């Protein structure tokens, strides 16, 4: 693996703050119909993804976590989805809520700022792509996100899923894996690592057929 410039804690939080603010600006432009469109996350509306980004700054008590675990049958993705949907359906102003937490550094105990960097980057695309908005991803932040996803294991298991290919960024000094090459912008590689098939259209190389 060739690593790009690593973001320290303060730089990471600066990225998170900028991404939250710009995402709020984007959400403010959506029509009522666009809020209800499917996002890139299967089974999640645009509204649900926005609610999830808001909830990332709101620590949940151990008791409430236990309730959610029981309610979801211990399935992490269902827990995440259902909490977001319930918050989205409350009818609150999600743009205002997001603006309120732009600079917040509060996090649930189950995550950390490194995870929030790639989380906000990827969810920004989950929202922007379906509504046809261009949303640039900062290269250094995308590199940091790709490194984190590649090395963290659960829930993406990127090293296992892409063990037969070598991923190569064409706009940053970053590679991972071994095998036939799959190359493209680091933003597309981050989307690929986190399971977004829309990334395939921006990638090329002899290993792409394996990835498909």
N, C-alpha and C positions, 0 to 999 in steps of 0.2 A: 504493500500500500504506500502510495506517495501522499503525504499530508500537505494540505494547504496551510495558510496562516491560521493559527488557532485563535479563536476569540476568547478573551478572558471574561471573568464574571461581569465586569462593568460594561464591556463592549457588547456582551450578549444582551444585557438588559436594555442597552440603548437601541439595539436592533428590535427587540420585542416592543419597546415603546413606539418606535417609528412605524412598525408594521401594524400595530393596533390602531394607531391614529389614522394611517392611510386606509386601513380596512374600514374604519368608521366612515371616512369620507366616501368610499366606494358604496357602502351600504346605503348611505343617505341618498344616492342617485337612483336606487332601485324603485321600480314600480310595484304596486301591490301584487300584481301577477308574478313578477320576478322573484319576490320573496318566497313564493310557494313552489318554485321550480325545483326539480331534483338537482342536488349537488353532485359532485363527482363521487361522493360517498354513497354507496348503494343503500337505499332506504332512508336517506337523510335529505330533507329539504334545505334550501338555502337558509331559511329561518332557523333550522335546527343547528346547522353548523355555526351560525352567528351566536346562538345561545351557548353552544359549547365553548367558544372562545371566551365569552363573558364569564362562564362558570369556572374557567381555569384559574381565576384570581380569587375564588371564593372557597377557602378551606372548609371541608365538611367534617363535622364532629365524628369521632369513632362510632358513636351510637347510630348516627345517620348512615354512615358507611355500611355498618352491619345490616341495617334495614334494607339498604339498596342491594347488598349482596344477596340477601335472602329473596328479595323481590325478583331479582334477575336470575335466580337459580345458579349463582356463582359464575355467570358468564360475563366477562369483562366488557366485551363489545356491546352486549345488550344493556348492561348497566349504564355505560357511557351514553348510548343512544337514548335510552328511556329518560334519563335525567335531562338531557338536552331538549327532548321533545316536550316534556312537561313544562320546562322553563319557557320554551318558545311559545307554547300555547297559553301562557298566562296573559298574553296580550300587552305586556309591558313594552316600553320603547327600548328596543335592543340597541339602537344607535346611541342613545343617551347613556345607557348602561355601559356600553363599550367605551365611550368617551370618559366616563367616570373612573374606569380602571386602567386607563392608558398607562399611567406611571406606577401602578400598583406592583409591588414585588411580593405580594402574598401568594402563596401556592399551597395546594393540598400536600399533605405529607407523602403521598405516593408518587410525587414527581419532583423535578428540579428544573432550574433555569435552562439547562442544556436541552432538555426535552421540549420546553416551551418555545425555544428558538425554531426548531423544525416544525413544531405543531402549528405555530401561527403562520409560518411560511406556506406550508402545505394547505392549510385550511383557507388561506387567502386565495389560492388557486382553485380550491374546491368551489368557492363562491364565484370567482371572476370568470372562469372558463365557460360555465353553462350560460352565463348572461352576456357572453361575448365582449367582456372588458379585458383590455390588455393590462397585466399587472406584473411589472418587472420584479424579479427576485434578486436581492443583493448577492453578488457572487461569493464574497467571503462568508456571509451568513449561510448560503446554500452549501458551501463546502463544510462548514461546521455541522450543519444539519445532516449531510450525507455521512460524515464520519461517525456521528453519534448513532444514526440508524444502523450503519454497517456493523458497529461494534457492540450494540446493546443486546442483541438476541431478541427475547420476547418484547413486544408482540409481533414484530415484523419478520424475525428470523432471516434477515437479508443474506447473511453469509451462506446459509444453508440453501435458500431458494435460488441464489445466483452463483452457486459454487462452480458451475461449468463454464462461466464466462469471465472475461476481464472487462470491467467497466472503466472507461476512460473519458474524462471531461475534456472537451475541446476548448473551453474558455477559462480553465483554471488548472493549476498543477495538482491534480487529484486522480488517482487510479485505485482500484480495489479488485481483488479476485485474480483468478488465473484461468486461462482458456481462450476461446475465441473472443475477439474484441467486440464490444458494444460501445459505441461512442456517441457523444452529443453534449449539449450544454449541461452544466452542473445542475441547473434547475430541473431539467427533464430527468436526469439521473436520480435526483432526490424524489421526484414524483414516482418514478419507477420503483425505487426501494420501498416506498410506502404504499405500493399497490395500486397506483393510478395508471390504468392502461392507456389513458390519453397521452402519456409520455412517449409511447411507441412511435407515434408519427414524427417525433423530433429526434429519433435515434436512428443509427445506421450501423453497419458492420456485419461481418460474417456470423457473429454470435446472436444476431437478432432473431433468427428463426428459432433458436433454442429458447430465448426469452418468451417469444410469442406462445 
